[in-house]
Amino acid sequence: MFLLGVSDHIMIAHSFSDPFFGPATRMHGATYSVDVEIRATALGPHHVVMDIGALRAALRRALDTLDYRNLDEHPAFPGRTSTTERVAEHVAALLADDLAKLPAGEAPPPGATLRVLVRESPSAYAGFERAL
């Protein structure tokens, strides 16, 4: 299995409506470190999973939709549901849509998978994986 990964970060504000989250029901900020991996069983025509610069640019485009935003007001997280897992799922969906628009020779090989890992701190993270 081959893999290609890139990282970036975002700063957000949010709160949760569910009392399960205790003090996090109040507005608070977070700086998320976001790691993305594409895994493929074979390399593409250029002997890579895909161009690393193209993946970095796609990640930045996805993160720009969240960076410096109050996620309580973001349509992707109705009812104040912007858990780390949901953020990872949202970023994965944006990335998958973006990567699907690449020409065949530039896109990840058929059967590739995408993994998005969102770190809330050096010791806590959540993620989402999906097929491309």
C-alpha positions as CSV (number, residue, x, y, z in Angstrom):
1,M,0.0,0.0,0.0
2,F,1.3,3.4,-1.0
3,L,0.4,6.6,0.9
4,L,0.7,10.3,0.4
5,G,0.1,12.8,3.2
6,V,-0.1,16.5,3.9
7,S,-0.9,18.6,6.9
8,D,-2.3,22.1,7.6
9,H,-4.2,23.8,10.4
10,I,-7.2,25.9,11.1
11,M,-8.5,28.1,13.9
12,I,-12.2,27.9,14.7
13,A,-14.8,28.9,17.3
14,H,-17.8,26.8,18.3
15,S,-19.9,25.4,21.1
16,F,-22.1,22.3,21.5
17,S,-25.8,22.1,22.2
18,D,-25.7,18.7,23.8
19,P,-25.2,18.8,27.6
20,F,-23.1,15.7,27.2
21,F,-20.2,18.1,26.4
22,G,-20.3,19.9,29.8
23,P,-18.3,23.2,29.7
24,A,-17.8,22.9,25.9
25,T,-21.5,23.9,25.5
26,R,-20.1,27.4,26.0
27,M,-18.4,29.2,23.2
28,H,-14.7,28.3,22.9
29,G,-11.9,28.3,20.3
30,A,-9.8,25.6,18.9
31,T,-6.7,25.3,16.7
32,Y,-7.0,22.0,14.7
33,S,-4.1,20.4,13.1
34,V,-5.4,18.5,10.0
35,D,-3.6,15.5,8.5
36,V,-4.7,14.0,5.2
37,E,-3.6,10.7,3.7
38,I,-4.4,9.1,0.4
39,R,-3.7,5.4,0.2
40,A,-3.5,3.5,-3.0
41,T,-2.5,-0.1,-3.9
42,A,-0.8,1.1,-7.1
43,L,1.0,4.3,-8.2
44,G,-0.4,6.5,-11.0
45,P,1.2,7.1,-14.4
46,H,3.8,9.5,-12.9
47,H,4.9,6.9,-10.3
48,V,3.3,8.8,-7.4
49,V,-0.1,8.5,-5.6
50,M,-0.7,12.0,-6.9
51,D,1.1,15.4,-7.0
52,I,1.8,16.5,-3.4
53,G,1.3,20.1,-4.3
54,A,-2.1,19.4,-5.7
55,L,-3.1,17.6,-2.5
56,R,-1.8,20.5,-0.4
57,A,-3.7,23.0,-2.5
58,A,-6.9,20.9,-2.3
59,L,-6.6,20.6,1.5
60,R,-6.1,24.4,1.9
61,R,-9.2,25.1,-0.3
62,A,-11.2,22.8,2.0
63,L,-9.9,24.3,5.2
64,D,-10.5,27.9,3.9
65,T,-14.2,27.2,4.2
66,L,-13.7,26.7,8.0
67,D,-10.7,28.8,9.0
68,Y,-11.4,31.7,11.4
69,R,-15.1,30.8,11.4
70,N,-17.7,30.2,14.0
71,L,-18.9,26.7,13.2
72,D,-22.1,27.3,15.1
73,E,-23.1,29.4,12.1
74,H,-21.8,27.0,9.4
75,P,-24.5,25.1,7.4
76,A,-22.5,21.9,7.5
77,F,-23.0,21.6,11.3
78,P,-26.7,22.3,12.1
79,G,-27.7,22.3,15.7
80,R,-24.2,23.1,16.9
81,T,-22.8,19.6,16.0
82,S,-19.3,20.5,15.0
83,T,-17.6,17.7,16.8
84,T,-14.1,16.8,15.7
85,E,-15.4,13.7,14.0
86,R,-17.9,15.8,12.0
87,V,-15.2,18.3,11.0
88,A,-13.1,15.4,9.7
89,E,-16.1,14.1,7.7
90,H,-16.8,17.5,6.3
91,V,-13.2,18.1,5.2
92,A,-13.1,14.6,3.6
93,A,-16.2,15.3,1.6
94,L,-14.8,18.6,0.3
95,L,-11.5,17.0,-0.6
96,A,-13.2,14.0,-2.3
97,D,-15.3,16.4,-4.4
98,D,-12.2,18.5,-5.3
99,L,-10.0,15.5,-6.2
100,A,-12.8,14.0,-8.3
101,K,-12.5,17.0,-10.7
102,L,-8.8,16.3,-11.4
103,P,-7.9,14.8,-14.8
104,A,-7.3,11.0,-14.7
105,G,-3.6,11.3,-14.9
106,E,-3.4,13.7,-12.0
107,A,-6.1,12.1,-9.7
108,P,-5.3,9.4,-7.2
109,P,-5.4,5.9,-8.8
110,P,-8.7,4.0,-8.9
111,G,-9.6,2.4,-5.6
112,A,-7.6,4.9,-3.5
113,T,-8.9,5.9,-0.1
114,L,-8.8,9.2,1.8
115,R,-8.2,9.6,5.5
116,V,-8.6,12.9,7.3
117,L,-7.3,13.1,10.9
118,V,-8.2,16.2,12.9
119,R,-6.1,16.8,16.0
120,E,-7.6,18.9,18.8
121,S,-4.4,18.7,20.9
122,P,-1.1,16.7,20.7
123,S,-2.8,13.9,22.5
124,A,-6.4,13.9,21.2
125,Y,-7.8,13.4,17.6
126,A,-10.6,12.0,15.6
127,G,-10.8,11.1,11.9
128,F,-12.8,10.0,9.0
129,E,-12.0,7.6,6.1
130,R,-13.7,7.1,2.8
131,A,-13.2,5.7,-0.6
132,L,-12.4,8.1,-3.4
